[in-house]
Structures are given as C-alpha cells and as structure tokens.
C-alpha cells in the first residue's frame, strides 16, 4: 500500500492486492478514500443501515480442503444471526452451489432461509453451467430478474446486481456482454451523481490475475458508466480471499468463501481449493457486514472469519 502519511491514502495511488487473514478489519469509504481500523462490528449509526455479504458457499463441496461445506455455511449463518444491529438484508455473490445440482440448490435455499432476511443474489460459474442450470438458478434465486441482472434501492443507496459468469472468456475471464451493459447504462441514467452505488457480482470487476480468470473482460465499459458517481463500492466473490483496490471513486472488495480458501496469485501453479491444517480452516473462511451512514456518505466494511 502506498501511503501519503500515517493518516491517509494518496488519492493518486492505487491499492492493489491487499490480503488479510485476520478478522475485524473495517474500511470506511468517504469520497473514494478508505481508512481502516480494527473494530468488532460495522453497526450503522442512527439513520443508516447495514447488510451482510455471503459468498462462495459451494453447497455440495466435500473434498479434503473442506469435507463438509454445508457445516461451515451453517456456521456462517449462525454468525449472521448473532450480528448486532439487525442487518437489513443479505447479498450472496455467487457459487451458492458447487455443481449446480437441483438438490444442492434446494439445500442451499433451505439453509439461507434460516436467516429470515431478504437475500439478493448474483450467480457464480458453479451455479450456471448451461441453459438448464441457468433456468434452475433463476427459478430459485433470480425470480423476476430477467437475464439475472437487476437493481434495487434501499435507504438512499442504489444496489446493482450484475452477471459475469455466463459467457466466460479466455482462462475463464468474466464477461458482462453488450445487452447487460446497455441495461446498466439505462439503469444509471436517471440517478444523481451523489447517489451511493453498490455493485455486486461474482467475478471481480478488476484484473487481479487474468491468467487465472480473476477479472472481467469488459469491466472497463461498466466502470466508465459508474465514473460520474461520487461513491461506488463493488463487492464480489470468486477468489475466496480478501483483497481491496481503490481507483478514483470506486472501491473494490473481494470476499472470503464460507467453503474453502484459494491460493493468492503467484503462490501456486493454478487456482483451486487450498488445503490448510484442519484446525485453521475457519480462520480462512468468513462473512462480511457493511454499514451505510447517510451523512457523511460512507460504507464501513467488517470482515470476520468463522473461527
């Protein structure tokens, strides 16, 4: 991280590939500049709200990296239920299941319903593998979402769910496609530049490791449409680890999985489930709580592991 001084970040610099294995790192974003501190919760101040991000639950996964992904997802849900401040809803940023089987979809849905909260989804490449599984995913998790992408407003924040896992490119790079980009342009057109925007999808919208498919081929076109907004937060899954990047007004956050970790780019020949000592697994898995405070506009992000 390039720091201007002990108290701030040089706006001209970019934060790249920042990984944490610990818990309780809170990023408060105001005007595109993040500051961090250790804290137990991202509870919103009066007049604000918080929400939870879950990702990469991979229901059905049962290999040495995690013999029972259902069990750790249950632990993640328990953690959500124990959060103070009553989060308003949940975002799930993809790979709900591991093999897109009907039984996996049904099991995942039953488990998530235990939270008794509204849940908004973006699919992962493990959820949509062909036209048949796309229909099955939409029937359970994307009703009324058309092609799977959609938007909604809550508490003064505009949320946009994108799909970048259907038409994968070389090395598995994500793709949004012209139809979705045209929809995004239309969706944002009537929004004031002062509206806080939260975009959530599965594959990162920034190029983390193109050789591993950790990026989205046409993300620059989407980011150009978001450039006029003063506060844009992008949440994604897919890489099963915490990274952050700031580019101008846009702050990107990747998320942990609740199933298994993956190696950091450059530390292994390829991506895939990372085997860690059994007693350490839950320190590599986690959930995220995000808090919004209307004035000043800020999003505080708390990542906590399942240990």
Buried (B, 14 or more C-beta within 10 A) or exposed (E): BEEEEEEEBEEEEBBBBBEBEEBBBBBBBBEBBBBBEEEEBBBBEEEBBBBBBBBBBBBBBBBEBBEEBBEBBBBBBEBBEEBEBEBBBBBBBBBBBBBBBEEBBBBBBEBBEEBEBEBBBBBBBBBBBEEEBBEBBBEBBBEEBEBBBBBEEBBBBBBBBBBBBBBBBEEBBBBBBEEBBEBBEEBBEEBEEEBBBBBBBBBBBBBBBBBBBBBBBBBEBBBEBBEEBBBBBBBBBBBBBBBBBBBEBBBBBBBBBBBBBBBBBEEEEEBBBBEBEEEEBBBBBBBBBBBBBBEEBBBBBBBBBBE
